[in-house]
Amino acid sequence: MWRIGYDTNMALAKKKLQTLDDLPVDGKKVLVRVDFNVSVGDDQNINEFEDYRMEAALPTINELRQRRCKILLLTHFGRPQEQDGSFDLAPVRRRLEELIGEEVKQTKKLTGPEVETALTSAEPGGVILLPNVRTDDREEMGNEKFAHELAANADVYVNECFSVSHRAHTSVAFVPHLLPACAGRRTALEVQVLENLRAKPAHPYVAIASGAKISSKIGLLRDLITKVDTLCIAGQLANVFLAAQGKYPVERFGADEIAAAQSLLHANADKILLPVDVIIGEPDGSNHTTVSVDAIPADVVGSWDIGSQSVENIIIACQAAKTVLWNGPVGKFEVPAYAVATSELAKRLAEVPAYRVVGGGDTVNAIEQQRVKRKYDHISTGGGAMIEFMEGKRMPGLEPLYQ
C-alpha cells in the first residue's frame, strides 16, 4: 500500500519535477488526468468564456498529438454522488473537438475491453475522452484496485490537473505510482509560478484574499502576512475582521474565528487593508444598500459585497505594487447584486502595471466575463490547490511526479 502524502516539502525541494521533457512518451498510450470541470450553458454547450481549464490543457494535448501518442483523457465533472443533474461529458467532448479541430472519441466505460478497443482503433495522435471519473465511488475514496484498473490501458501518466492535486483521489494520487509519471505543461507552469511567488516575489507585494470562512483561509493569511506589503481582506472573510473590531455583530462568528482575526490585526495592523464600505441586504440580493463599515446595523441580515470606495482603495494599493495575488471573489459573486465589486476589480486589475496572479473558480469566471483574461500574467486553474500550495502543504497529486 502506498503512503499518500509521505514526502516532506524539504525532501521534494531536493528532487526534480518530471515533465514531458523527461519521459519517452513518443508513440505511447498516455493517460492524461485533466480538469475539465467547467461551466455548461443553458444550451448545453461550453463557450469561450467557460472553457478556461480546457484551454489550459491544450499545450499538453497538442504536444502529445504531435508526438503520435494515443491519448486517454480522464476528468471529473461535478459530484454525481452529491447532486442531481447531468454529469455527461458530451458538452465537454464537443467543445474539445472545436478547440483541437479533430474528432474526439468518447467511451461509455472508464476501464476494460471498450477502452482497449478504442485504443486499438485510434490513429496515432488520436484523443479518447473517458467518462466522468467521479461516477465511480472509488475515485474520491482513494482505491488501489481502481488505480490498477485505470492504469492498465496506458504506458505513461501525465498530471494536467493541478487544481485537484491537493486531493488524495485515486486518479490523481494513486495511478501515478503505477506508471512512469510526469507533470503536463500547465501543471509544471503552475508549480513554477507559485513556487516563485512563494519564495521570491517582487516587492511591493499586494495580496487580495477573500472567502466564506476564515478557517479555510487562516493558514494562507498567516503565511501571506509574513511575505506581503499589503494584505487586502474582503468578502465574508472581512466580516470576521470587522467583527473583531466591533463593527459587525460578533455573535455571528465563533470565538476561535474572532481570536484568529484579532491576533492578525494586533500583530499586523499596518499591513492589513479592510473594507471601508460594504453592501448589506438579503441573501438573494433584495433590499441591498451600501453603508460605511462604521454604520453597519446591529440587526444586519448580512454584508455580502464591498463598496466602491473599498474597491478604489484596493486598486490604489495595487497600482504601486510589482506583484499582485488575488484569490477569491470579494463578494457573493453568484448573486448579481453582490457581484459588482468582483467584476469591477477583474476589469481594473487587468490594467494595473504589476505581475498579477489570480486563482479561484469564481474569480476566474469574473475575469472571463469581463473578457480580460489574456491581460493577466497567470491565472491558476486551482482555487483550493493554489491556497494549499502557497501554504506549503503537501500535494498528494504532485509528490509522485518528483524524482
Secondary structure, 3 states (H helix, E strand, C coil): CCCCCCCCHHHHHCCCECECCCCCCCCCEEEEEECCCCCCCCCCCCCCCCCHHHHHHHHHHHHHHHCCCEEEEECCCCCCCCCCCCCCCHHHHHHHHHHHCCCEEECCCCCCHHHHHHHHHCCCCCEEECCCHHHCCHHHHCCHHHHHHHHCCCCEEEEECHHHCCCCCHHHHHHHHCCCEEECHHHHHHHHHHHHHHHCCCCCEEEEECCCCHHHHHHHHHHHCCCCCEEEECHHHHHHHHHHCCCCCHHHCCHHHHHHHHHHHHHHCCCEECCCEEEECCCCCCCCEEEEHHHCCCCCCCEEEECHHHHHHHHHHHHCCCEEEEECCCCCCCCHHHCHHHHHHHHHHCCCCCEEEEECHHHHHHHHHCCCHHHCCEECCCCHHHHHHHCCCCCCCCHHHEC
